[in-house]
Amino acid sequence: MPLGLALLPLRLFLGATFVYAGVYKLSDAGFLHPGADTYIGDQLRGFASGTPGGPLLETFALPHPALAGVGVAVGEIVIGLLAVAGRFTRASAAAGFALSVLLFLTASWHTRPYFLGSDIVFAFAWLPFVLAGADGQPALDNHPRVVPPGPGITRRTAILQGLGAVAVAAGAITGLSLLFRGAVPAPARARVRPGGVPLADAASLAPGHAVRFTDPAGGGPALLIRSDDGGLTAFTATCTHAGCEVAFRRGEIRCPCHGARYDPATGEPTRGPAREPLTPIRVVERGGKIVAAG
């Protein structure tokens, strides 16, 4: 089998996956809704925290999270459509490679060990198409009617026609994704009160609510939770999967970046991709105050 043809399944997989990733984001009811579990602003803050690509996100993405989120989603759709069609294959692969590297330096940076993060794998999967394009594969780049060998069509005309077709397709997919997005209302934010030592007034923390505070020992974000039966638990608020800050919403500890969830009673993960529990913090109720007990 020719080497180029052997790479065809990988090209189709990458293209289809990027289209799906863009559609998935745009069709998510909470993606652009502040306070939702999957709000892009919360994801970007988690991605920027302590990562090499953080300054880039803080400069360009965090000031306009909705615009950045829609831009990435539409970009993924365009990259995916071009890859599947095999048009401007090198350019689309280079864009996919760059986006994957950026995600590796932000979204996946805290994933340990590194091979559990998918973005570095996507980056290297795009690389053969950056180097060789769609040579030897069924692709519009190799079709004589699209890129004729003779003077039948200019390069400028071919580029404009190809980009125009992709723009129309990307616009249609984006519109359908937004049209059919779920109508699920975003959940209300859990009540958050200023933290510190003591952590909170005992009377101010109602059952089923949580308080965000700064861990006195480690200095990082932490959560103090009062269960429905009045019990108290506290955990570090850093997701053990990729280091994003978690929050208490709808009776669970949830990560906005990749959807991990934790049991608020034990800190154990109840839904992937996280595998390790949150670190517990011992707290006691004393003299009308809730304090960290070491």
Secondary structure as UniProt FT lines:
FT   HELIX           3..6
FT   HELIX           8..26
FT   TURN            29..32
FT   TURN            34..35
FT   TURN            37..38
FT   HELIX           40..48
FT   TURN            49..50
FT   TURN            52..53
FT   HELIX           54..56
FT   HELIX           57..61
FT   TURN            62..63
FT   HELIX           65..85
FT   HELIX           89..104
FT   TURN            105..110
FT   HELIX           114..116
FT   HELIX           119..132
FT   TURN            133..136
FT   HELIX           140..142
FT   TURN            144..146
FT   TURN            151..152
FT   HELIX           155..179
FT   STRAND          200..201
FT   HELIX           202..204
FT   TURN            207..208
FT   STRAND          209..214
FT   TURN            216..218
FT   STRAND          221..226
FT   TURN            228..229
FT   STRAND          232..236
FT   TURN            240..242
FT   STRAND          247..249
FT   TURN            250..251
FT   STRAND          252..254
FT   TURN            256..258
FT   STRAND          261..262
FT   TURN            264..266
FT   STRAND          269..271
FT   TURN            272..273
FT   STRAND          283..286
FT   TURN            287..288
FT   STRAND          289..292
//
